[in-house]
């Protein structure tokens, strides 16, 4: 009888623990959304967003891979609830935001973060990072203010060599070597700015050539001819476009690829075609901005705003305004800021960003804070 009571108590305890794993985060989310969006002063909003972003750069929250909100303890125990690969580009976005941040502590926080990633006695990564996502982190570090580019050259070379090796095997770089024929729009945003900047800083024609080839290939085969918006991906074997056209964050990845690549190439001959593609994409995207100032998860089929796409595309509109001096892009940027203010919690955390994509055609229904959305919102707090 006593044994049965002990077993029953143990099972009950496990059940309560499992329920708490699910209930507590939901309750905390509800509490943190109280009075969300009640920002009336843009300066106060910018300061709060930057403060939250720098705090997250010190200790970045893990991004769930799963959309499940029930019995998440099972996935946590299996190790399938979160992913280090996703974490790399989340941290990259935060560092990119910090690089544009005017808060006094931004430089110090950025330097401390980089020292966590790179051993300055050798110049190499402290942890072996060999995923495509890490190229975005390498770019964020290489473009940081005051960084000694020669001191970090071994780490940057390790990342570049990883991409060269992949391209040698597959002609251009796949996101996932288990599906080597698929080219995702994410990849051009993650690797092209890094390769162009690496080529410029270390005089490496091989990096320049690969970046240009990867970007040109996607623009030719991965963009929908009718709408002018990127598909999620395409199959290199038959050039068939896959996934949806106009996925919000997919558009954001292409925005990132074009704008940061243009910033990196400088006065090279590649600048002119990239500039034209930027203008074309900006012209398309500005027409799809919602009245509330956002872009949606599915730009061609939804009218509900999403924060990560809005933060990146809003920043892209700022870059388009710098390029063209057309007021419609300045207005678009300002409207994006207005939307993000309405989705920012009291502590400066930007909410309602889409969760991680599961696979081709399988998009997250989760809308929650995301470090990448926070990082790009930080970039919106700085204007020229």
C-alpha positions in Angstrom: 0.0 0.0 0.0 2.8 2.4 0.9 4.6 1.6 -2.3 1.5 2.4 -4.3 1.1 5.7 -2.6 4.8 6.6 -3.3 4.4 5.6 -7.0 1.2 7.6 -7.2 2.8 10.6 -5.6 5.8 10.4 -7.9 3.5 10.2 -11.0 1.4 13.1 -9.7 4.6 15.2 -9.1 5.8 14.5 -12.7 2.4 15.5 -14.1 2.4 18.7 -12.1 6.0 19.5 -13.2 5.0 18.9 -16.9 2.0 21.1 -16.6 4.0 23.9 -14.9 6.5 23.8 -17.8 3.6 24.7 -20.1 1.5 26.9 -17.9 4.1 29.2 -16.4 5.5 30.5 -19.7 1.9 31.2 -20.9 1.1 33.1 -17.8 4.3 35.1 -18.0 3.6 35.9 -21.6 0.2 37.2 -20.7 1.5 39.3 -17.8 4.3 40.8 -20.0 1.9 41.8 -22.7 -0.2 44.0 -20.3 0.0 47.6 -21.5 2.0 46.5 -24.6 2.4 49.2 -27.2 1.6 52.2 -25.0 4.6 54.2 -26.2 4.0 57.8 -26.9 7.6 59.1 -27.1 9.8 57.7 -29.8 13.0 58.5 -27.9 11.8 56.6 -24.9 10.9 53.7 -27.1 14.3 53.7 -28.8 16.1 53.7 -25.5 14.0 50.8 -24.2 14.5 48.7 -27.3 18.2 49.3 -27.2 18.4 48.5 -23.5 16.5 45.2 -24.0 18.6 44.3 -27.0 21.9 44.9 -25.2 20.7 42.9 -22.3 19.9 40.0 -24.6 23.3 40.3 -26.3 24.8 39.6 -22.9 22.6 36.5 -22.5 20.6 35.6 -25.5 17.3 33.8 -24.9 17.1 30.4 -26.7 14.6 30.3 -29.6 12.3 27.3 -29.6 12.4 25.1 -32.7 9.0 23.7 -31.8 5.6 25.5 -31.9 4.2 23.1 -29.2 2.9 24.8 -26.1 1.9 21.5 -24.4 4.0 18.8 -22.8 7.1 20.7 -24.0 9.1 18.9 -21.2 9.3 15.9 -23.5 10.9 17.8 -26.3 13.2 19.6 -23.8 14.4 16.2 -22.5 15.0 14.9 -26.0 16.9 18.0 -26.9 14.7 18.8 -29.8 13.0 22.0 -28.4 15.9 24.4 -29.2 18.8 24.6 -31.7 22.3 26.1 -31.5 22.2 26.8 -35.3 19.2 29.1 -34.9 21.0 30.8 -32.0 23.9 31.9 -34.2 21.9 34.1 -36.5 19.8 35.4 -33.6 23.0 36.6 -31.8 24.3 38.0 -35.1 21.2 40.2 -35.5 21.6 41.5 -31.9 25.2 42.3 -32.5 24.3 44.1 -35.8 21.8 46.1 -33.8 24.4 46.9 -31.2 26.8 48.1 -33.9 24.3 50.7 -34.9 23.3 51.5 -31.3 24.2 55.0 -29.9 23.7 54.0 -26.2 27.0 54.6 -24.3 27.3 51.0 -23.2 26.8 49.4 -26.6 30.5 49.3 -27.5 31.5 47.7 -24.3 28.7 45.1 -24.5 29.6 44.3 -28.1 33.3 43.9 -27.3 32.5 41.6 -24.4 30.2 39.4 -26.6 32.9 39.1 -29.3 35.5 38.0 -26.7 33.1 35.2 -25.7 33.1 34.0 -29.3 36.7 34.5 -30.4 40.0 33.6 -28.6 42.1 36.7 -29.3 45.3 34.9 -28.4 44.9 32.7 -31.5 42.3 34.6 -33.5 40.1 31.5 -33.8 36.6 30.7 -32.7 36.4 29.4 -29.2 33.7 26.9 -30.2 33.8 25.1 -33.5 31.0 26.8 -35.5 30.5 25.1 -38.9 27.0 25.9 -40.0 25.8 28.3 -42.7 24.1 30.4 -39.9 27.6 31.1 -38.4 28.5 33.2 -41.5 26.0 35.8 -40.4 27.6 35.9 -37.0 31.0 36.2 -38.6 29.7 39.1 -40.6 28.3 40.9 -37.6 31.7 40.5 -35.8 33.8 41.6 -38.9 31.6 44.7 -39.3 31.8 45.7 -35.6 33.1 49.1 -34.7 36.7 49.2 -33.6 37.4 45.5 -34.2 41.0 44.5 -35.1 40.3 42.7 -38.4 43.8 41.1 -38.5 43.4 39.8 -35.0 40.2 37.9 -35.9 41.4 36.8 -39.4 41.8 33.1 -38.5 38.2 32.8 -37.3 37.0 34.6 -40.4 39.1 32.4 -42.6 37.7 29.3 -40.9 34.2 30.4 -41.8 35.1 31.4 -45.3 36.9 28.1 -45.9 33.8 26.2 -44.7 31.7 28.0 -47.4 34.4 27.5 -50.1 34.5 23.8 -49.4 30.7 23.6 -49.6 30.6 25.5 -52.9 33.4 23.3 -54.3 31.2 20.3 -53.7 27.8 21.8 -54.7 28.8 24.7 -57.0 27.0 27.1 -54.6 26.3 26.8 -50.9 23.3 24.9 -49.7 21.8 25.7 -46.3 21.5 22.0 -45.4 23.9 19.4 -46.9 21.2 16.7 -46.4 19.2 18.4 -49.2 22.1 19.7 -51.3 20.1 20.7 -54.4 17.8 23.1 -52.5 18.8 26.8 -52.3 16.9 28.8 -49.6 16.5 32.5 -49.5 17.8 32.5 -46.0 21.3 31.5 -47.2 21.9 34.5 -49.4 21.1 36.7 -46.4 23.4 34.8 -44.1 26.5 34.3 -46.3 26.6 37.0 -49.1 27.3 40.0 -46.9 30.0 38.1 -45.1 31.7 36.9 -48.2 31.6 40.4 -49.8 33.0 42.0 -46.7 35.6 39.2 -46.3 36.8 39.7 -49.9 37.1 43.5 -49.2 38.9 43.2 -45.9 41.3 40.4 -46.8 41.7 40.9 -50.5 40.1 37.5 -51.4 38.7 37.3 -55.0 37.4 33.8 -54.3 35.0 35.1 -51.7 33.8 37.9 -53.9 33.2 35.5 -56.8 31.2 33.1 -54.6 29.1 35.8 -53.1 28.2 37.2 -56.5 27.5 33.8 -57.9 25.3 32.8 -54.9 23.3 36.1 -55.0 23.0 36.2 -58.8 21.8 32.5 -58.9 19.0 33.2 -56.4 17.9 36.4 -58.1 17.6 34.5 -61.3 15.9 31.3 -60.2 14.5 32.1 -56.7 12.4 35.2 -57.4 8.8 34.9 -58.6 8.5 36.6 -62.0 5.0 37.9 -61.5 5.2 39.5 -58.1 9.0 40.2 -58.0 9.1 38.7 -54.5 11.4 35.8 -53.4 10.2 32.2 -53.1 11.3 30.4 -50.0 13.7 28.3 -52.1 14.3 26.6 -55.4 15.6 23.3 -56.6 19.0 23.7 -58.4 18.5 20.5 -60.4 15.4 21.7 -62.3 15.2 25.4 -61.2 11.7 24.7 -59.8 10.6 27.3 -57.3 9.5 25.8 -54.0 7.6 27.1 -50.9 5.6 30.3 -51.1 6.4 33.5 -52.8 6.2 36.5 -50.4 7.0 34.8 -47.1 7.6 37.8 -44.9 10.9 36.8 -43.4 12.0 35.4 -46.7 11.6 38.8 -48.2 13.5 40.1 -45.2 16.4 37.7 -45.9 16.7 39.0 -49.5 16.5 42.6 -48.2 19.4 41.8 -45.8 21.4 40.1 -48.6 21.1 43.1 -51.0 21.5 46.0 -48.6 24.4 44.6 -46.6 26.1 43.3 -49.7 25.9 46.7 -51.3 27.4 48.3 -48.1 30.2 45.7 -48.3 31.2 45.9 -52.0 31.9 49.6 -51.9 32.8 51.0 -55.3 33.3 47.6 -57.1 31.6 46.8 -60.4 29.1 44.7 -58.5 27.6 47.7 -56.8 25.5 48.8 -59.9 23.5 45.6 -60.4 23.0 45.1 -56.6 21.7 48.7 -56.5 19.2 48.1 -59.3 17.9 44.9 -57.6 17.6 46.9 -54.3 15.5 49.5 -56.0 13.3 46.9 -57.7 12.6 45.0 -54.5 12.0 48.2 -52.5 9.5 49.3 -55.2 7.6 46.0 -54.8 7.7 45.8 -51.0 6.5 49.3 -50.3 3.2 48.6 -52.0 2.6 45.6 -49.7 3.1 47.5 -46.5 -0.1 47.2 -44.3 -1.9 50.4 -43.2 -0.7 49.8 -39.6 2.9 50.0 -40.9 3.8 46.3 -40.9 4.5 43.5 -43.3 2.8 40.2 -42.7 4.0 36.6 -42.4 2.6 36.0 -45.9 2.8 39.2 -47.7 0.6 38.2 -50.6 -2.2 36.6 -48.5 -2.4 37.9 -44.9 -3.2 41.2 -43.3 -1.8 40.5 -39.8 1.6 42.2 -39.1 4.7 40.3 -38.1 7.6 42.0 -36.2 10.7 40.3 -37.6 9.8 40.9 -41.2 8.7 44.4 -40.4 12.0 45.2 -38.5 14.2 44.0 -41.4 12.1 45.4 -44.3 11.6 48.7 -42.4 15.4 49.0 -42.1 15.7 48.1 -45.8 13.3 51.0 -46.6 15.7 53.2 -44.6 18.5 52.0 -46.8 16.4 52.5 -49.9 15.8 56.1 -48.8 19.5 56.7 -48.4 20.0 55.3 -51.9 17.2 57.1 -53.7 16.1 60.1 -51.5 12.5 59.2 -52.3 10.2 60.3 -49.6 7.9 57.2 -49.9 10.7 55.1 -48.4 11.2 57.5 -45.5 7.5 57.4 -44.9 7.5 53.6 -45.1 10.4 53.4 -42.6 8.6 55.7 -40.2 5.4 53.7 -40.5 7.4 50.5 -39.7 8.7 52.2 -36.5 5.2 53.1 -35.6 4.0 49.5 -35.9 6.9 48.2 -33.9 6.2 50.7 -31.1 2.7 49.2 -31.0 4.2 45.7 -30.5 6.8 46.6 -27.9 6.3 45.5 -24.3 6.9 47.8 -21.3 10.4 46.5 -20.9 11.4 47.3 -24.5 11.1 43.8 -25.8 9.6 43.6 -29.3 6.8 41.0 -29.5 4.8 39.2 -32.1 7.6 37.8 -34.3 7.2 34.6 -36.2 8.8 31.5 -34.8 11.3 29.2 -36.6 10.4 27.7 -40.0 10.1 23.9 -39.9 10.7 23.0 -43.5 9.7 23.9 -47.0 6.1 25.1 -46.8 5.8 24.5 -43.1 5.8 27.9 -41.4 5.5 28.7 -37.7 2.2 29.9 -36.2 4.0 31.1 -33.1 4.1 34.9 -32.6 6.5 35.8 -29.7 9.6 37.8 -29.0 12.6 36.9 -31.2 16.2 38.1 -30.6 16.6 38.7 -34.4 13.5 41.0 -34.4 15.0 42.9 -31.4 18.3 43.3 -33.2 16.8 44.8 -36.3 14.5 47.0 -34.3 17.7 48.4 -32.8 18.9 49.2 -36.2 15.7 51.2 -36.8 16.5 53.4 -33.8 19.4 55.0 -35.7 18.7 57.3 -38.7 21.1 59.1 -41.0 
